[in-house]
Amino acid sequence: MSSNEQYLQSIGQKGKVMSKEEMTFDSYYDKAMENPQLARNAVQRVYDMIMSYGTYEDEKGKVHYNFFRGRMFGAEKQIAQIMDYFKAASMGLDIKKRILFFLGPPGGGKSMFLSFIKKGLADYSKNEKGAMYKIQGCPINEDPLHLIEDEETRKEIWERFGVKIEGKLCPFCKHKLDYDWKNNISHVKVERFFVDEDSRNGIGTFAPAEENDMSELWGAPNLRRVEEIGNEADPRAYDFNGELHKANRGIMEFIEVLKADAAFLHILLTLAEEREFKTPRFPLQFVDECLIAHTNEGEFYRFIAVKENEAIVDRLYIVQMPYNMSYKNEEMIYHSALKTKLVVKGVKVHPGAVRLASIFAISTRYSTDNDKLRDGMQGISPRFILNALAISLVKTSSDTVTPLDMYKTLYDQVERYPVLDVDTRIKYLKILDELKETIEEFNKVSDSDIKLDKVINNRTKLFDRI
């Protein structure tokens, strides 16, 4: 197992607590007043999770975040923008009412970045610093402090303990409070819960399809229970299992969000501004979740061309996520993959072959109209290069994929790539021919020129100190 794999496997292992700790509300209240971090909102928790790994400064004094070290290569500007958003939103500034929106070409790292965040939050919730509690039996993992409904009491708690209670009970817990608990919250059961994407705890995902149903977001009546109770407006006869319910206290991901119907998008407006959404037969429901969406550039420009969409665009905090424009960072992506996802026993890839592929990819990504903001928003994706590496590994007749082998595979792949128009294909083949003319320089590249192992080893040592 590589040092990077060991590091990733070790995340969340140290200090992990997996027992479903239970207590009464009174006990939880005392615990929360002593440790206000228990009452953090979703964005604060995501920010604190990333910061728990610490930061470091480079030789120029620029701050970097250890959480992303050895994971995201060449995305320093994007990471800085994203961390600015999380920091400002966690402080309660107005930016918290925006949807964090990743915009970029396919394979630019949008989904990968979000995967790291989701996995990081899940691991964080298993540690004492990231501990989270809910009202036992609540279908949306309700914050127990929502049981305190009186605004004057909430204000006093804020002034005395610095604990800010925002939001209200879900319809299910409100019904239990009024009818089962008789408004006596002292002995209401509270339990520890853990963020987990597979079991839909604290992570929700919505992807537009040809025929989406609104129940995907906000649940639906339970017909069997409706027959028993005789009232569709009774919260006991409703399944609060929509993605917006399941994402409560964590992250709500919207995939290719701008492809969704207008009805879905208008839910986003209220969700971003008020952290509430409307379910038929019930009042507005409060949810506390970090809203993150992503889409490609073509879809984005089609969307903003429609004037009626201005209100939604205004609710976005846009982070452009282009392809790498540094061949050294691009190399690290492929060398990392060759240690994990692209392993063929007895066959290795010459470092010069990786460099040739990286320089080729970068060369296709420059803007044709010399607009710096457009650099990296088009061109060959990392996935295309990963495909070429895989083909080279299985086609080679020797134990090493040489720079010339890499050139031949790329040339063949570009020639047969149907996505490219004729002019673009000719342009890319010309770039490859120019690289072939300097093939001897690529043959001279050695393993000592690659700094990936040093980066990965630093990550392992770093985790030992956490």
ZAMARGU-4260 file (C-alpha; in steps of 0.2 Angstrom, whole numbers, plus 5000, padded with zeros to 4 digits):
<rodrens>
0) 5000/5000/5000 | 5007/5017/4995 | 5010/5031/5008 | 4996/5041/5000 | 4984/5026/5002
5) 4989/5024/5020 | 4986/5042/5023 | 4969/5042/5016 | 4964/5026/5025 | 4970/5034/5041
10) 4959/5049/5040 | 4945/5048/5053 | 4953/5034/5062 | 4962/5044/5076 | 4950/5050/5089
15) 4935/5041/5081 | 4920/5038/5091 | 4907/5026/5084 | 4895/5023/5099 | 4878/5030/5098
20) 4879/5040/5114 | 4862/5044/5121 | 4856/5057/5134 | 4842/5067/5140 | 4839/5085/5132
25) 4844/5092/5149 | 4861/5083/5149 | 4863/5089/5131 | 4859/5107/5135 | 4872/5107/5149
30) 4885/5099/5137 | 4881/5112/5123 | 4882/5127/5135 | 4900/5121/5140 | 4905/5117/5122
35) 4896/5129/5110 | 4904/5120/5095 | 4891/5107/5097 | 4878/5120/5091 | 4888/5125/5075
40) 4878/5127/5059 | 4883/5116/5044 | 4894/5129/5035 | 4904/5132/5051 | 4906/5114/5054
45) 4913/5111/5036 | 4925/5126/5038 | 4931/5120/5055 | 4933/5102/5048 | 4945/5109/5035
50) 4954/5120/5047 | 4956/5106/5059 | 4970/5099/5048 | 4980/5115/5050 | 4988/5127/5037
55) 5006/5131/5031 | 5014/5145/5022 | 5025/5143/5007 | 5041/5153/5004 | 5031/5167/4997
60) 5020/5168/5013 | 5005/5162/5004 | 4993/5151/5016 | 4989/5133/5010 | 4977/5121/5018
65) 4984/5104/5024 | 4967/5096/5020 | 4970/5098/5001 | 4988/5094/5001 | 4993/5080/4990
70) 4975/5079/4984 | 4971/5094/4973 | 4985/5099/4961 | 4986/5116/4954 | 4970/5122/4962
75) 4977/5134/4974 | 4967/5149/4968 | 4951/5140/4968 | 4954/5133/4986 | 4958/5150/4992
80) 4942/5157/4985 | 4932/5142/4992 | 4940/5145/5009 | 4936/5163/5008 | 4918/5159/5006
85) 4917/5146/5020 | 4926/5158/5032 | 4914/5173/5028 | 4899/5162/5028 | 4904/5153/5045
90) 4905/5171/5053 | 4887/5174/5048 | 4890/5187/5035 | 4878/5189/5021 | 4888/5178/5009
95) 4880/5163/5019 | 4864/5166/5009 | 4874/5161/4993 | 4875/5144/4985 | 4893/5139/4982
100) 4894/5136/4964 | 4908/5127/4954 | 4909/5131/4936 | 4921/5122/4924 | 4924/5110/4910
105) 4921/5091/4912 | 4936/5083/4922 | 4941/5100/4930 | 4939/5093/4948 | 4922/5099/4953
110) 4915/5083/4958 | 4932/5077/4966 | 4933/5093/4976 | 4916/5090/4983 | 4919/5071/4986
115) 4934/5076/4997 | 4923/5088/5007 | 4909/5076/5010 | 4921/5062/5015 | 4930/5074/5026
120) 4914/5080/5035 | 4909/5061/5037 | 4926/5058/5046 | 4925/5074/5056 | 4908/5069/5063
125) 4916/5053/5070 | 4928/5063/5080 | 4925/5072/5096 | 4929/5089/5089 | 4916/5086/5075
130) 4903/5078/5087 | 4884/5080/5082 | 4868/5076/5091 | 4850/5075/5085 | 4833/5072/5093
135) 4831/5054/5094 | 4819/5047/5081 | 4819/5064/5071 | 4819/5060/5052 | 4829/5075/5048
140) 4843/5074/5061 | 4835/5089/5070 | 4847/5100/5081 | 4840/5097/5099 | 4842/5115/5103
145) 4827/5118/5092 | 4816/5111/5106 | 4819/5128/5114 | 4806/5138/5104 | 4804/5154/5115
150) 4814/5168/5107 | 4817/5177/5123 | 4825/5161/5130 | 4836/5160/5114 | 4841/5178/5116
155) 4846/5175/5134 | 4856/5159/5129 | 4865/5169/5115 | 4870/5183/5127 | 4875/5172/5142
160) 4884/5157/5133 | 4887/5163/5115 | 4876/5149/5108 | 4865/5155/5094 | 4850/5145/5091
165) 4842/5147/5073 | 4828/5138/5065 | 4813/5128/5071 | 4807/5111/5073 | 4802/5100/5058
170) 4783/5096/5058 | 4787/5078/5064 | 4796/5084/5080 | 4784/5098/5082 | 4769/5086/5083
175) 4778/5075/5095 | 4782/5090/5106 | 4764/5095/5107 | 4756/5078/5109 | 4768/5066/5115
180) 4780/5076/5125 | 4767/5088/5131 | 4779/5102/5129 | 4790/5095/5142 | 4807/5094/5134
185) 4818/5089/5149 | 4818/5071/5146 | 4817/5071/5127 | 4830/5058/5121 | 4845/5065/5112
190) 4858/5054/5102 | 4874/5056/5093 | 4873/5054/5074 | 4886/5053/5061 | 4887/5060/5043
195) 4887/5046/5030 | 4883/5048/5012 | 4879/5030/5009 | 4865/5030/5022 | 4860/5047/5018
200) 4864/5055/5034 | 4869/5073/5032 | 4873/5072/5014 | 4859/5074/5000 | 4861/5074/4981
205) 4850/5080/4968 | 4853/5077/4949 | 4841/5083/4936 | 4833/5070/4925 | 4821/5070/4911
210) 4806/5067/4923 | 4811/5073/4941 | 4797/5072/4954 | 4797/5086/4968 | 4796/5072/4980
215) 4814/5068/4977 | 4818/5085/4986 | 4804/5085/4999 | 4797/5068/5002 | 4779/5062/5000
220) 4764/5056/5010 | 4765/5038/5016 | 4749/5031/5009 | 4747/5017/5021 | 4749/5029/5036
225) 4737/5041/5028 | 4724/5027/5028 | 4727/5023/5046 | 4727/5041/5052 | 4715/5048/5039
230) 4724/5065/5037 | 4737/5069/5024 | 4742/5084/5033 | 4747/5074/5049 | 4766/5073/5050
235) 4765/5055/5056 | 4758/5051/5039 | 4772/5059/5029 | 4789/5052/5024 | 4802/5066/5027
240) 4815/5057/5017 | 4818/5070/5002 | 4836/5075/4998 | 4833/5092/5007 | 4828/5082/5023
245) 4842/5070/5022 | 4855/5084/5019 | 4850/5093/5035 | 4865/5097/5046 | 4877/5093/5032
250) 4879/5096/5013 | 4867/5097/4999 | 4874/5094/4982 | 4866/5099/4966 | 4873/5090/4951
255) 4872/5100/4934 | 4859/5110/4943 | 4855/5123/4929 | 4848/5109/4919 | 4834/5107/4932
260) 4816/5113/4929 | 4811/5131/4935 | 4801/5124/4949 | 4816/5115/4956 | 4827/5131/4954
265) 4815/5142/4963 | 4816/5131/4978 | 4834/5136/4978 | 4830/5154/4980 | 4821/5152/4996
270) 4833/5139/5002 | 4848/5150/4999 | 4840/5166/5006 | 4830/5159/5021 | 4836/5141/5024
275) 4818/5135/5022 | 4807/5126/5009 | 4789/5123/5007 | 4781/5106/5007 | 4763/5103/5002
280) 4751/5103/5018 | 4765/5109/5029 | 4772/5126/5034 | 4789/5131/5028 | 4803/5119/5034
285) 4819/5125/5041 | 4835/5115/5036 | 4853/5119/5040 | 4864/5114/5026 | 4879/5119/5015
290) 4873/5121/4998 | 4885/5117/4984 | 4881/5116/4966 | 4891/5113/4950 | 4889/5113/4931
295) 4899/5115/4915 | 4902/5131/4906 | 4890/5128/4891 | 4875/5125/4902 | 4880/5140/4912
300) 4880/5152/4898 | 4864/5146/4891 | 4856/5149/4908 | 4862/5166/4911 | 4857/5171/4893
305) 4839/5170/4899 | 4834/5186/4908 | 4822/5178/4920 | 4836/5168/4928 | 4845/5183/4935
310) 4838/5181/4952 | 4845/5163/4953 | 4862/5169/4946 | 4862/5182/4959 | 4862/5169/4973
315) 4877/5160/4967 | 4895/5162/4973 | 4904/5157/4958 | 4921/5148/4958 | 4928/5144/4941
320) 4937/5127/4941 | 4947/5126/4925 | 4960/5113/4920 | 4978/5115/4926 | 4989/5127/4917
325) 5005/5120/4925 | 5013/5104/4918 | 5021/5100/4934 | 5004/5100/4943 | 4997/5090/4929
330) 5010/5078/4931 | 5006/5075/4949 | 4988/5070/4944 | 4994/5056/4933 | 5008/5050/4944
335) 4996/5049/4958 | 4984/5039/4947 | 4999/5028/4942 | 5001/5023/4960 | 4983/5020/4964
340) 4971/5018/4949 | 4982/5014/4935 | 4993/4999/4940 | 4998/4985/4929 | 5009/4972/4936
345) 5027/4972/4928 | 5024/4988/4918 | 5029/5005/4922 | 5027/5022/4914 | 5043/5032/4910
350) 5042/5049/4919 | 5046/5057/4902 | 5030/5049/4895 | 5020/5057/4908 | 5028/5074/4905
355) 5025/5073/4887 | 5006/5069/4890 | 5005/5083/4903 | 5013/5096/4891 | 5002/5091/4877
360) 4986/5093/4888 | 4992/5110/4894 | 4996/5116/4876 | 4978/5113/4871 | 4970/5123/4885
365) 4976/5141/4881 | 4962/5153/4875 | 4962/5156/4857 | 4958/5174/4860 | 4971/5177/4872
370) 4959/5180/4887 | 4968/5174/4902 | 4951/5171/4911 | 4948/5158/4897 | 4964/5148/4899
375) 4960/5131/4906 | 4941/5132/4902 | 4943/5121/4886 | 4955/5109/4879 | 4960/5091/4883
380) 4954/5085/4900 | 4964/5074/4913 | 4952/5060/4909 | 4957/5059/4891 | 4975/5058/4897
385) 4971/5045/4910 | 4962/5035/4896 | 4978/5036/4885 | 4989/5030/4900 | 4978/5015/4902
390) 4978/5011/4884 | 4997/5013/4883 | 4999/5002/4899 | 4990/4987/4891 | 4997/4989/4873
395) 5015/4990/4877 | 5026/4975/4873 | 5039/4979/4885 | 5040/4983/4903 | 5040/5002/4901
400) 5029/5014/4892 | 5041/5026/4884 | 5038/5044/4878 | 5037/5038/4860 | 5024/5025/4865
405) 5014/5039/4874 | 5015/5050/4858 | 5009/5036/4847 | 4994/5032/4859 | 4989/5051/4860
410) 4991/5053/4842 | 4979/5038/4839 | 4967/5044/4852 | 4966/5062/4845 | 4964/5055/4827
415) 4949/5045/4832 | 4941/5057/4845 | 4924/5061/4838 | 4921/5076/4850 | 4934/5086/4841
420) 4930/5096/4825 | 4942/5095/4810 | 4951/5111/4814 | 4954/5107/4832 | 4959/5089/4828
425) 4972/5096/4816 | 4978/5109/4829 | 4980/5095/4842 | 4990/5083/4830 | 5001/5097/4826
430) 5005/5100/4844 | 5009/5082/4846 | 5021/5082/4831 | 5030/5097/4838 | 5032/5087/4854
435) 5039/5072/4845 | 5053/5083/4838 | 5060/5084/4855 | 5057/5066/4861 | 5075/5064/4866
440) 5072/5078/4879 | 5058/5068/4886 | 5068/5052/4887 | 5080/5061/4898 | 5067/5065/4912
445) 5071/5055/4927 | 5061/5049/4943 | 5071/5062/4953 | 5063/5076/4943 | 5046/5071/4950
450) 5041/5078/4967 | 5025/5068/4970 | 5032/5056/4983 | 5039/5070/4994 | 5021/5078/4994
455) 5013/5062/4998 | 5026/5058/5012 | 5023/5075/5019 | 5004/5072/5020 | 5008/5055/5030
460) 5019/5064/5042 | 5007/5078/5044 | 4993/5066/5049 | 5004/5059/5062 | 5004/5076/5071
465) 4985/5078/5070
</rodrens>
